[in-house]
């Protein structure tokens, strides 16, 4: 296929949709391409199990940012969502960063458009901006320091007690940070569509039916859900809690992809996804994360597309708050 046709396909679909030879299984073909191109596959805990198993490195946002900074690969393939690919590119401007599907966005990141957030920030000229890593590169350019759910408290606590702070874009994580640090940060009104769909009523009923279960939740969940949790933590913290706990049963309020890794590392434990408001949908799944598939991964590696492209100015401005995060969270 000619380059112009490939471009037209990308413009139309957001990913490369080409037939794949069935002479070898697709995983073997991906492994072969990866070696030929000196590529590394970075995967988030929320992608589908078969993609988790093929990733060279699997982690949460903080771990993946560190791995992206350290890699010696020529090509970084990011199995996650768009802002994660942007972060990898910001940390590796000379490397090629590709994602399997440009449509893999993020409801939380998209809740903070650059112009609207710039206007919001302008109302508080004496405030420092702390941005959750789940935001666009454009928002990172308006940020003083980036955080993840793993290091948010550590970094918020690094500011003087009287510091004036804005927290964006996740109001739920920001509200949780206010509650545990005693701060009064100004919060941008953004949220993750997956973590806002849990039903407190159904969770309490499930807890009552499973009194031997620990209820654990990600801090992107709404405050009423967090208040009844036995443990609140980042994706990695939730995984470690299940691994280290003597308890045998857990109700888990975060994206369902983490259950695969929990099951692999804790095969003797019972894992129950927290119920959502709508019982007719897979609301515990991030539809954006699940846009990543093995065929799209293969074609992305073969054609080295879609590629994350950012301007030098954006990379320069967005890198500083990410590097500050990595330095503060060593």
N, C-alpha and C positions, 0 to 999 in steps of 0.2 A: 504494500500500500504506500502511495506517495505521501510525503510529509504534509502536503496541503490537505489530503484526505484525513490524515491522522488529526490534524488541527481541527478540521470540521467536526470530526467525531467527538473530540474533547469539548468543543464549544457546545455541541448538541447534548451530549450525555454526561460530561464531567469525568469520564473514565474511558480507558481503552477497552473496547468490546470486540476482541478478535478471537477467532477459533483457536483452540489449543490441541496440539497433537496428543493422541491417546496411546502413543507407542510406549511411553513411560508414565508412571503415575505422576500426578501434578506436583506432589511434594518433592520427588526426586528431581524434576525439572527445575523447580525453584531453587533447590540446593545447588544444582549445577550452575545456574545463572549467577547465583550469589557468589560462588567461588571465582567464576570467570571475570566478574565485574568488581571484585573486592568490595562487596556490599555487606552492610550489617542491617539486620531487621530488628527494630525496636518495637515492642508491643506493650500496650496498656492492659491492665487487668480486666478491662471491660469488653475486650474483643471476644469473639467466639472461641470456644475451646480448641478447635483445630488450628486456629491462628496463634493462640497462646502457645501451643505445643511446638510450632515451627519458629517462633521468635528466638533470636539469639540472646536477647535480654528482655525480661518481663518485669514491669515495675509500675509504681505510681508516678505522678507528675514530677516529684522531686528527684526520685531515682533515675527517671528517664532523662531529665535535664542534665544530671551529672554524667550519665553515660554518653549523651550526645556531645558533651564538652570534651570527653576523654577519648572518643573513638578515633582510630587511625584509618578507618575505612574510607574509600573514595566516594561511596554512595551510601546515604542513609535512607532506608525505607522505613517510614513511620506508620505503624498500624495503630491508629487512634483517630483523632479528629484534627481538623485543620489548624487550630491554634497550637497544637503540639508540634506539628510539622514546622510551623513558623518559628517556634522556640528553638527547635533544632537548627534551623537555618540561621537564626540570629547568632547562635553560639558557634556556628561553622559556616561563615559566609563564603569560604572558598570551596566548600563541598557541595555536591549535588544532593538535594533532599527531595524525595518523592513520596507521595501518598497515593494509595490505590484509587481513591475516589474523591474528587473535589467537592462532592455534595456532602461529605462527612463533616458537617459543621458542628455547632454546639449552641444549644438554646441559651445557656448562661452567657457565653461570649457574645452572642448576637443581641443580648439584652442591653448592651452598652455601646451604642453607635458613637463614633469618635466625636462628631460635632456636638451631639447632645451632652456627652460627658465633658467635653472641653468647656461648654457653657456652664455646666454644673460646677466644675472645678473653679471657674472664674468667680463664683459667688463666695468662695472661701479662700482668698488669696494668701492667707497666713497659715493654711493647712498643708501638711505633707500628705502625699497620696500613697496608700498601700493598696496594691492590686493583687488579687488572687490570680494565679498563673492561668486560670481558665478565662482568659480574655484575649482579645486580638492584639496583634503587634502594634496597631495604632493606639490602643489604650496603654500599652506598655511604654510608648513614647511619652505619655503624659504622667508617668508614674515615678515615684522616688525609690520604692523598693517593691519587688514582687514577693509573694509568699505562696506556699502550698498549704494544704490542710495539715501536712506533717509538721511544718515549722512555723505556722502562723502565730501561735502564742509566743514562741521564742523571739520572733522578730518584732511583734507588737510590744513585748516587754523590753525590747532593746531601746525603745524611745523613752525619753524622760516622761515622768508621770503627768506633767502638765502640758505635754505636746498636743497640739491640735492636729487631728488626723481624719482623713477620709479613707473609708474602706470600700473597695469596689471589686467586681461588680456583684458579688453574692451577698445579699442582705442577710441570709440565714447564717452563713459562716461568720459574717461580720457581727451579727447579733450575738452569736455564741461567743465570739471573742470578747465582746463587751461584757458578757455575763461572767466569764471566767477571769478576766483581767481587771474588772472594775472601771474600764474605760468608758468613754462616751463618744466613740467615733461616729462621725457622720457617715451614713450608709447610702450607697447607691441602690436603687430599687431593682435589683436583678435576681434571678433564681434559676436553678436547674429544673427542667420540667420533670425529670425522673424523680428527684428527691422531694419534690413538692406534692407528689401524688400518693403518698402513703396515708392510709386511713388510721387515725388514732383510735377510733372506736373498735375497728377490727383488730388492731394490734393488741389492745387491752384484752379483748375477748380471747385472742390467741394465747396471750400470756397466761390468762386465767385457766385455759385448757391445758397448758404446758407449764405447770408451776416449777418444773425442774429445769426449764430453759432459761438461759441468759439472753436478754434482749440487747443487741448492740447496734449502733447507728452511726452513720457518717454525718459530720457537722453541717453538710449542705441541707439536711432535713430541717423541717420547720420546728420552731421552739417547742410546741406542745409534745411532739414526738421525742425530742431530745430529753425532755424533762422526765420521761418514764423509762429512759434507757439505763441499763446497768453499766454500760460503757459507751463513750463517744470517742471516735477517733478516725484518722485518715484511713484510706484503703489498706495500706500496709499495716497500720496499727490494728485494724480489725482482724486482718489475717494473723498477725502475731498473737493477738488476744486469744483467738480460737486455738492456735497451736500450743500456747503456754498454759491455758486454763485447764484445770482438772475437771471442769464441767463437761458433760457429754452432749448437751443439746443447746442449740443457739437459734434465735430468731434474728434475722439479719436485714437491716434497712440500708441497703445501698444497691447499686447496679448489680444485676444478677450474674454478670460475668465473673465476679470474684469467687462465686461458689465453686467454679471448676478448680481453681487453685487450692481453695480450702479443702475440697474433697480429696485432691491428690496428696496434700500434705497431712491431712487428718482423716484418713479413710474410716476410722472407727467412730467419728462424731456425726451427729444428726444435725443437718443444716436446713433451716426453714426460712424461705424468703418472706419478708414482711409483706402483708397484704396491702394492695393499693385501693384507692377509692373506687376504681372501676374494675370489677371482676371479669369483664368481658375482654380486656386487652392485656397484652404483655407489658404493662406499664413499668415494670421493674427493669425492662430492657431499654437501653439507649439506642433508639433507631439509627442514630448517626454512627455510633460505634459499629453497629451490626451491618453497615454498608460495606465494611471491609470483608472481602471474600478471598478464597484461594485463587480463583480465576483472575480476579482483578489484581491480586498481588503478583501473579505470574506475568501478566501483561505489563504491569507497571515496571517490573524489573527488566523485562525484555526490551521495552521501548523507552525506558527511563523517563516515563511520563505517567501522570501529571507531576510537574515539578513546581516546588514552592519558589516563587520569585518575589523578592522584596527589594526595595530601593536601598542604596547605600546609606542614605540619610535615615531611613526607618531603622535599619540594622544598627547603625551607630547609636541612635537615641534609645532604642529598646534594649540594647545589650547591657547598659550600665545598671539598671535596676535588677536585672536577672543575675549579673555577676555579684551585685551587693547581696542578694539573697543567698547565693552559693557560699559567699564568704562568711556571712553571719550564721549560716546553719552548718558550718563544718563541725 
